[in-house]
Amino acid sequence: MEFYTAMRHFADSWGLLAMTLFFLGVLVFTLRPGAKASADEAARIPLKED
């Protein structure tokens, strides 16, 4: 059970920090100033005709 306890402690502390940093990175990447043009282009992909 010692390995389980160590992994649980790691997930509770550093795992949460890693997920928070990942979330903030995705948020910053999505809301950056140049993202609107690429998001609009990606939104029109299903409507394009070949």
Stockholm file with secondary structure:
# STOCKHOLM 1.0

chainA/1-50         MEFYTAMRHFADSWGLLAMTLFFLGVLVFTLRPGAKASADEAARIPLKED
#=GR chainA/1-50 SS CHHHHHHHHHIIIIIHHHHHHHHHHHHHHHTSTTHHHHHHHHHTGGGCCC
#=GC SS_cons        CHHHHHHHHHIIIIIHHHHHHHHHHHHHHHTSTTHHHHHHHHHTGGGCCC
//
